[in-house]
Amino acid sequence: MTTLAVRGATLTYDVTGSGPALLLVPGGPADASVFTPIRPLLAETHTVVTFDPRGLSRSPLDGEPGDDVVREHADDVHRLLTEIGPADVFANSGGAITMLEHLVRHPGQVGTVVLHEPPVTRYLPAGALDGPDIPALYREQGIGPAFAAFMALVGVDPAPPLDPGAEGNFTYFFGHLMAAVGAYDPDLDALRAVTTRLVVAVGEKSVGQSAHEAGLGLAAALGLTAEPFPGDHGGFLAEPAAFAAHLREVLEGH
């Protein structure tokens, strides 16, 4: 475990394995622990770097978030990559939104980036955003109702009990990050111009789900064919061995 001071926060990250560097970027309220099943598998061939994004778990804020949270997260990735050196990147969900901004703000820092089901709202299917405004629900009624609505949005209904240890992460997510990710609109012209190899990935088992459809839309807009990966939106959790094997193939250009 290593810490890195960044503007407005302190990041905590972990490094394991050997070989070319691979940074894993979690999404939403998730932290580095979401990659626990897949990290040792990838570490057989890569130096794997995982981290808790600012405001989550072991990466506390120094004060209040700024007025552009996605930019802050993208700049954090830039600082982290400056520290660890050149790397390929796998980013899931909201973490893929972070990487879309990073690619525009800090071009040339990443060799290959795999953007797994980035929830770019302009490509969501009709009706995908029907339902309560979850950040507003959080502000008006608190974390319990917001958590239940979020679980229903991602297809878990009824919601399980909220782990008290995760309350801080969901507080930051509902209070700041979720709305920023939802409002993010990528600069397609800038993305088409980057030298980084872009791979937009979708889950084989998430066909028809919002994030899958958003991934297909983004890939098409960038002139790419979406790359199918094992499992669903969290395939690296449910099918780590198959997911790791396919990620290696993709990073190698196969």
C-alpha positions in Angstrom: 0.0 0.0 0.0 1.4 3.4 -1.1 -0.1 6.9 -0.8 0.2 9.7 -3.2 -0.7 13.3 -2.5 -2.8 14.9 -5.2 -4.6 18.2 -5.4 -7.4 18.1 -2.8 -6.9 14.4 -1.8 -4.6 11.6 -0.9 -4.7 8.5 -3.1 -3.9 5.0 -1.8 -2.8 2.5 -4.3 -1.4 -1.1 -4.4 1.2 -2.7 -6.8 1.5 -6.4 -7.3 3.1 -8.7 -9.9 5.7 -8.1 -12.5 5.8 -7.3 -16.2 4.3 -4.4 -18.2 2.2 -2.0 -16.0 -1.6 -2.4 -16.0 -3.7 0.1 -14.1 -7.3 -1.0 -13.1 -9.8 1.8 -12.6 -13.0 1.0 -10.8 -16.3 2.7 -11.3 -19.2 4.2 -9.3 -18.8 3.8 -5.5 -16.3 0.9 -6.0 -12.7 0.9 -4.7 -9.7 -1.3 -5.4 -11.3 -4.2 -3.7 -13.6 -4.8 -6.6 -10.6 -6.2 -8.5 -9.6 -8.7 -5.8 -10.7 -11.8 -7.8 -8.9 -10.8 -11.0 -5.8 -9.0 -9.6 -3.7 -12.1 -8.8 -4.5 -13.6 -12.2 -3.4 -10.5 -14.1 -0.3 -10.2 -11.9 1.0 -13.4 -13.4 1.9 -11.4 -16.5 1.6 -7.7 -15.5 2.6 -5.3 -12.8 -1.0 -4.6 -11.7 -1.8 -1.3 -10.0 -5.1 -0.8 -8.3 -6.3 2.3 -6.3 -9.1 3.8 -4.4 -10.4 6.9 -6.3 -10.6 10.1 -4.3 -13.4 10.3 -1.8 -13.6 6.5 -1.6 -12.3 4.1 1.2 -8.6 4.7 1.7 -8.3 7.9 -0.4 -9.8 10.7 1.7 -10.5 14.2 0.4 -8.7 17.2 2.0 -11.9 19.2 1.8 -15.0 19.5 -0.4 -14.9 18.3 -4.0 -14.4 20.9 -6.7 -16.9 21.9 -9.4 -15.6 19.4 -12.0 -15.4 16.0 -10.3 -14.7 14.0 -13.5 -11.8 16.3 -14.3 -10.5 15.8 -10.8 -10.6 12.0 -11.1 -8.9 12.2 -14.6 -6.2 14.4 -13.2 -5.7 11.9 -10.4 -5.1 9.1 -12.9 -2.6 11.4 -14.7 -0.7 11.9 -11.4 -0.8 8.2 -10.6 0.5 7.3 -14.1 3.2 9.9 -13.8 4.3 8.2 -10.6 4.2 4.6 -11.8 5.3 5.1 -15.4 3.7 4.2 -18.8 0.9 1.7 -18.5 -2.1 0.1 -20.2 -5.4 0.7 -18.5 -8.6 -1.3 -17.9 -11.5 0.9 -16.7 -15.0 -0.2 -15.8 -18.2 1.8 -15.9 -17.8 5.2 -14.3 -14.0 4.6 -14.3 -14.2 4.4 -18.1 -15.8 7.9 -18.0 -12.8 9.0 -16.0 -10.5 7.6 -18.7 -12.4 9.3 -21.5 -11.7 12.6 -19.8 -8.1 11.6 -19.1 -7.4 10.8 -22.7 -8.5 14.2 -23.8 -6.7 16.1 -21.0 -3.5 14.0 -20.9 -3.0 12.4 -24.4 -0.1 10.1 -25.0 0.2 8.8 -21.4 -1.5 5.4 -22.0 -0.7 2.7 -24.6 -4.0 0.8 -24.7 -7.1 1.6 -22.7 -10.0 -0.8 -22.4 -13.2 1.1 -21.7 -15.7 -1.5 -20.3 -19.3 -0.4 -20.6 -18.9 3.3 -20.1 -22.3 4.7 -19.2 -22.3 7.7 -21.6 -25.8 8.9 -21.3 -26.2 10.2 -24.9 -26.1 6.5 -26.0 -28.4 5.1 -23.4 -31.6 3.5 -24.8 -35.0 5.3 -24.4 -36.3 5.0 -20.9 -33.0 4.0 -19.4 -33.1 7.0 -17.1 -36.7 6.8 -16.2 -37.2 6.7 -12.5 -36.2 8.9 -9.5 -33.3 11.5 -9.6 -31.1 9.5 -7.3 -28.7 12.4 -6.3 -31.8 14.5 -5.5 -33.3 11.7 -3.6 -30.1 11.4 -1.6 -30.2 15.1 -0.8 -33.9 15.1 0.2 -34.3 11.7 1.9 -30.9 10.4 2.7 -28.7 7.5 1.9 -31.2 4.7 2.5 -33.8 5.6 -0.2 -31.1 6.6 -2.6 -29.3 3.3 -2.2 -32.6 1.3 -2.8 -33.3 3.4 -5.9 -29.7 2.8 -7.2 -29.9 -0.9 -6.6 -33.2 -1.0 -8.5 -31.6 1.0 -11.4 -28.8 -1.6 -11.7 -31.3 -4.5 -11.5 -31.1 -5.5 -7.8 -34.6 -5.3 -6.3 -35.2 -5.5 -3.4 -31.9 -4.0 -2.4 -29.7 -5.8 0.1 -28.9 -4.1 3.4 -26.3 -1.4 2.9 -23.0 -2.4 4.4 -22.1 0.3 7.1 -18.5 0.1 5.8 -19.7 1.3 2.4 -21.8 4.2 3.5 -18.9 6.7 3.1 -18.4 5.6 -0.5 -22.1 5.9 -1.3 -22.2 9.3 0.4 -19.5 10.6 -2.0 -21.0 8.8 -5.0 -24.6 10.1 -4.5 -23.5 13.5 -3.3 -21.0 14.3 -6.0 -19.8 11.6 -8.4 -23.0 10.1 -9.8 -24.4 13.3 -11.2 -21.1 14.3 -12.7 -20.7 10.9 -14.5 -24.3 11.1 -15.7 -23.7 14.6 -17.2 -20.5 13.7 -18.9 -20.4 14.2 -22.7 -17.1 13.0 -24.3 -15.2 15.1 -26.8 -15.4 12.7 -29.8 -13.2 14.7 -32.1 -10.4 14.8 -29.5 -10.8 11.0 -28.8 -10.6 10.2 -32.5 -7.3 12.1 -32.6 -5.5 10.4 -29.7 -2.6 8.0 -30.3 -3.7 5.7 -27.5 -5.3 2.4 -28.8 -9.0 2.6 -27.7 -11.0 -0.6 -27.0 -14.6 -0.2 -26.1 -15.8 -3.4 -24.3 -19.2 -4.8 -23.6 -20.3 -7.8 -21.5 -21.5 -10.9 -23.4 -24.2 -11.4 -20.7 -25.3 -7.8 -20.4 -27.0 -7.5 -23.9 -29.9 -5.1 -23.7 -28.8 -3.5 -20.4 -28.1 0.3 -20.4 -24.4 0.3 -20.0 -24.0 -2.4 -22.7 -26.0 -0.3 -25.1 -24.1 2.8 -24.2 -20.8 1.0 -24.9 -22.1 0.0 -28.3 -23.1 3.5 -29.1 -19.8 5.0 -28.1 -17.9 2.4 -30.1 -19.9 3.2 -33.2 -19.4 6.9 -32.7 -15.7 6.4 -32.5 -15.7 4.2 -35.6 -14.9 1.1 -33.6 -16.4 -2.4 -33.1 -17.2 -3.1 -29.5 -15.2 -6.0 -28.0 -17.2 -8.6 -26.2 -15.9 -9.7 -22.8 -17.0 -12.6 -20.6 -19.8 -11.9 -18.2 -21.9 -8.9 -17.6 -21.1 -5.4 -16.3 -19.0 -6.9 -13.5 -17.6 -9.9 -15.4 -14.2 -9.5 -13.7 -16.0 -10.4 -10.5 -18.2 -13.2 -11.7 -15.8 -14.8 -14.2 -12.3 -13.6 -13.3 -10.3 -16.4 -15.0 -12.1 -16.0 -18.4 -12.1 -12.3 -18.1 -8.4 -12.1 -17.3 -7.5 -14.4 -20.1 -9.5 -12.3 -22.6 -8.1 -9.0 -21.3 -4.6 -10.3 -21.8 -5.5 -11.2 -25.4 -6.9 -7.8 -26.0 -3.9 -6.0 -24.5 -1.6 -8.1 -26.7 -3.6 -7.0 -29.8 -5.4 -10.3 -30.6 
